[in-house]
Amino acid sequence: MEKNTTEETEIKENQGKEICSAGDQPEKFRFECDYLEGAVPEIMQRLMETNLVQTPGYSEDVYCESAREKIRALCGREDAAVHFLVGGTQTNLTVICAALRPHQGVVAASTGHINVHETGAIEASGHKVLTVPGKDGRLNAAQVEELCRLHYADSSFEHMVQPGMVYISYPTEYGTLYTKEELQEIHRVCKKYDMPLFIDGARLGYGLMSQACDLTISELADLCEVFYIGGTKCGALFGEAVVILDEKLKKDFRYLIKQRGGMLAKGRLLGLQFDTLFTDDLYFSVCKKADQLAGKLRSALEAKGYPMLVDSPTNQQFPVLPDAELERLSEQFSFSFWEKVDETHSAVRFCTSWATTEEAVERLIAAL
């Protein structure tokens, strides 16, 4: 029995070494999304340092309050209400349900995240997603204006779902950005029809640090009623920070977080991460690095003659490649299929993140 136990122990130890080795040297370089890794080392360090510190729960601790103060300062809005939730879908659902009355729906691009990647979460809550065409991920002010005009021009408008808010993401699902002028125009239409503008910022850092970005986070805060700062895809283990600028939306929001299952008992884990990300501009520096590596990859793709599906200036790139080439590349790299372009070509997504290395990008470029 003693011999068998010793052998079993040795086997388990060897298996553990194999697992560690596989983790250190992955079989493939992964580019399919920007939340494949854990968190920036600074967050992991602070989690360890504060692990045994006792704090109140439900985001009422000193770390959450410190993060709130830093976010308010960045936005230049001391009146902003800042709340921390765990993930993007939960955040979108909670914010949208807080803003809409039972007879209202949310206007979004047909390619918007809430319309295509959230398993009907908004509709399951009793609210309809009212879509307008958005090939490159964006909608525009004229589309919103026309949708609202047609709704109220119909003599039986009360028989239809009323447009109650507008949802956009920055960057969009296609990595594209809105200009400051475009956001101003959309916001004007929202004001005209008394609809809050909600900006999904799951990848906000990658948008703000793009060379194509022409606005700051404080300017963005003045062009909407509510937005959120993504952590999950931008260096945190998990978490999103909702920033509410509109007084009507602030009321009772914590009740809704709780009702939607978003009030984390150990809320300190969220606040501490954002407090760390907004210390010494860490959030912006790691996102800028991802954008730069994505730009390097894009330049190489274009130099080799591969067209891009859309003009994305952020960490998501969408080249169109021959299917045979994609099959060959998939032996060494993972990426996301996006859409079929013709019988022999497909558009795919290569996504860089805060953790992407120069080596990984160089390997991919060399393999093209």
Salt bridges, closest charged atoms under 4 A:
GLU32 OE2 - ARG30 NH2 2.53
ASP34 OD2 - ARG203 NE 2.56
GLU60 OE2 - ARG254 NH2 3.45
GLU65 OE1 - ARG68 NH1 3.40
GLU65 OE2 - ARG72 NH1 3.55
ASP79 OD1 - ARG77 NE 2.84
GLU118 OE2 - HIS113 NE2 3.63
ASP136 OD2 - ARG138 NH2 3.09
GLU145 OE2 - LYS192 NZ 3.03
GLU146 OE2 - ARG149 NH2 2.92
GLU158 OE2 - HIS159 NE2 3.85
GLU173 OE2 - HIS113 ND1 3.10
GLU173 OE1 - HIS117 ND1 3.00
GLU182 OE1 - ARG138 NH1 3.25
ASP194 OD1 - LYS248 NZ 3.76
GLU219 OE2 - LYS180 NZ 2.99
ASP222 OD1 - ARG77 NH1 3.12
GLU225 OE2 - HIS187 NE2 2.82
GLU225 OE2 - LYS191 NZ 3.50
GLU247 OE2 - LYS250 NZ 2.67
ASP252 OD2 - LYS251 NZ 3.60
ASP275 OD2 - ARG46 NH1 2.83
ASP275 OD1 - LYS70 NZ 2.90
GLU302 OE2 - ARG298 NE 3.12
ASP311 OD1 - ARG298 NH1 2.90
ASP323 OD2 - LYS340 NZ 2.18
GLU325 OE2 - ARG328 NH2 3.02
GLU339 OE2 - LYS135 NZ 3.31
ASP342 OD1 - HIS345 ND1 3.07
GLU358 OE2 - LYS296 NZ 2.36
GLU359 OE2 - ARG363 NH2 3.30
GLU362 OE2 - LYS296 NZ 2.43
